[in-house]
């Protein structure tokens, strides 16, 4: 220890040797030859450097998180873009199908206004695609009243599809029969009536032609001099004409409850089935046989039979009385 005029002077090396702590020294002591640590020497620089490292670490972490988030975002965007492209492709396909469908498609709102019409709907009704969207259902379907439309709307609103026949009126005033299959759906948060409309003009014409043909066929059978009957593959009579009723003495109702075996005299049931098999194999046959009249009298008859599969397994037979 060295004393100076103002304060005592201590050798830090001796203090360390004798394990004397600095807080045990008098105030204002001057400690010489003290060895400072790196931190003590460069405390400010170390603190500044540590702070800089912390800032750099935080920045690196932020950049790493940003990079991870960016990669996730890019992956999400790629997936979303793929889904969007697939959705657009599917939507494009659906629009293509709707626009090129061979039947008319109409979307109506609750007031009957036409919200959408495909190309076939416009073409069938004689309007341009723009013109038909300015109309309502009551213009093209004169059988549709507002009251009836409201009832149908309520029926579909209850979850029931609607099937009906009606008549549509074209722009030029001509009319044509149609079939409608409709149900409700939601489009852009609005409830719409989606109707599939089929022009059945050709079918109606065919039905009318078939009806006329059938009436002619029945008229011919009614006035025919020969008897006529239709039987199935089991020998049951399914249809007879008045001449055959008169020939056998039975009413039409009685004959339709009978089999060939009930009339046949010449052949047994087994022989009749063999004969039916022969007609099936050859397609047609003409032969003679004997039938029993209702009063017991025996009739000699000639039968011409044809087998048809296009109308079902039926035999068409003309019977001539040879007695």
C-alpha positions, 0 to 999 in steps of 0.5 A, spaced: 500 500 500 502 506 498 499 513 500 499 519 496 497 526 498 490 525 496 488 517 496 491 511 498 494 506 492 493 499 492 497 494 488 491 489 484 496 483 484 497 483 492 490 484 493 488 478 489 494 474 492 491 476 499 484 475 497 482 482 499 476 485 495 475 492 493 469 493 497 473 492 503 478 498 501 477 505 503 473 510 499 477 513 493 482 508 493 487 508 487 488 501 484 494 500 480 496 494 475 489 491 475 488 486 469 481 487 466 477 482 463 475 482 455 468 484 457 470 489 462 475 492 457 470 492 451 464 492 454 460 497 450 463 493 444 461 486 446 454 489 448 453 492 441 456 486 438 451 481 442 445 486 440 447 486 433 447 478 433 440 478 436 438 483 431 441 478 426 438 472 429 431 475 429 432 477 422 434 470 420 429 467 423 424 472 420 427 471 413 426 463 414 419 464 417 417 468 411 421 463 406 417 457 409 410 461 409 412 463 402 413 456 400 407 454 403 403 460 400 406 458 393 404 451 394 397 453 396 396 458 390 399 452 385 393 447 388 388 453 388 390 454 381 390 447 379 383 446 382 380 453 379 383 450 372 379 444 373 373 447 376 373 452 370 374 446 365 368 442 368 364 449 368 366 450 361 364 442 359 357 443 363 356 450 359 358 446 353 353 440 354 347 445 356 348 449 350 349 443 345 343 439 349 338 436 344 333 438 348 331 445 351 333 447 358 329 453 361 331 457 368 325 460 371 324 465 377 318 465 381 315 470 377 315 465 371 321 470 368 326 466 363 333 467 366 336 462 362 335 458 355 340 454 351 340 454 344 335 449 343 330 452 347 331 459 343 331 455 336 325 451 338 321 456 340 323 461 334 327 466 338 334 469 338 337 467 344 337 475 346 329 475 345 327 469 349 331 472 355 326 478 355 320 473 355 316 469 361 313 462 361 306 465 360 308 467 353 310 461 350 306 456 354 299 459 353 296 453 358 300 456 363 296 461 368 300 465 374 295 461 379 297 454 376 305 456 375 304 458 383 302 451 385 307 448 381 312 452 384 310 450 391 310 443 389 317 443 387 319 448 393 316 442 397 322 437 394 317 434 388 319 434 381 314 436 376 312 432 370 307 434 365 305 435 358 303 442 355 303 446 348 308 451 346 307 457 342 313 459 337 314 466 335 310 465 329 304 463 332 305 455 331 304 450 336 307 444 338 306 439 344 312 438 349 313 434 355 316 438 361 321 435 367 322 440 372 325 441 379 328 447 383 335 448 384 339 454 387 343 459 383 347 464 386 343 464 392 336 464 388 331 459 387 330 457 380 326 452 376 330 448 372 326 445 366 328 440 361 323 441 355 322 436 350 319 437 343 314 431 342 311 432 335 314 426 332 312 422 337 305 424 337 304 424 330 307 416 331 302 415 336 296 418 332 299 414 326 299 407 330 292 409 333 289 410 326 292 403 324 290 400 330 283 402 329 283 400 322 286 393 324 280 392 329 275 394 324 278 389 319 277 384 324 270 386 326 268 385 319 272 379 317 268 373 315 274 368 318 275 367 325 281 370 328 285 369 335 291 371 338 294 366 343 300 366 347 305 360 348 301 357 353 295 356 348 291 362 352 287 366 348 288 373 349 284 376 343 278 374 338 274 377 333 266 377 332 267 372 327 270 367 331 265 368 337 260 367 332 263 361 329 264 357 336 258 360 339 262 363 345 262 370 347 268 374 347 269 374 355 268 367 355 273 365 349 278 370 353 278 365 359 279 359 355 285 355 352 286 352 345 285 345 348 278 347 351 276 348 343 280 343 340 278 336 339 283 333 334 289 333 339 291 332 346 294 338 350 301 334 349 300 334 341 297 342 342 304 344 345 308 340 340 304 343 334 306 350 338 313 348 338 313 347 331 310 353 329 315 357 333 321 353 329 318 355 322 315 361 324 308 359 321 304 353 319 297 352 316 293 346 318 286 343 319 283 341 325 277 340 329 273 345 334 268 344 339 262 349 338 259 351 345 253 347 343 257 340 342 257 341 335 264 339 331 267 344 327 272 342 321 276 348 321 283 350 317 288 354 321 293 359 318 298 361 324 304 366 324 309 366 330 311 373 332 316 375 337 317 383 336 310 384 339 311 378 344 311 371 344 304 371 341 301 367 335 296 370 330 291 365 327 286 366 322 280 360 322 276 358 317 270 354 318 270 348 313 264 344 315 
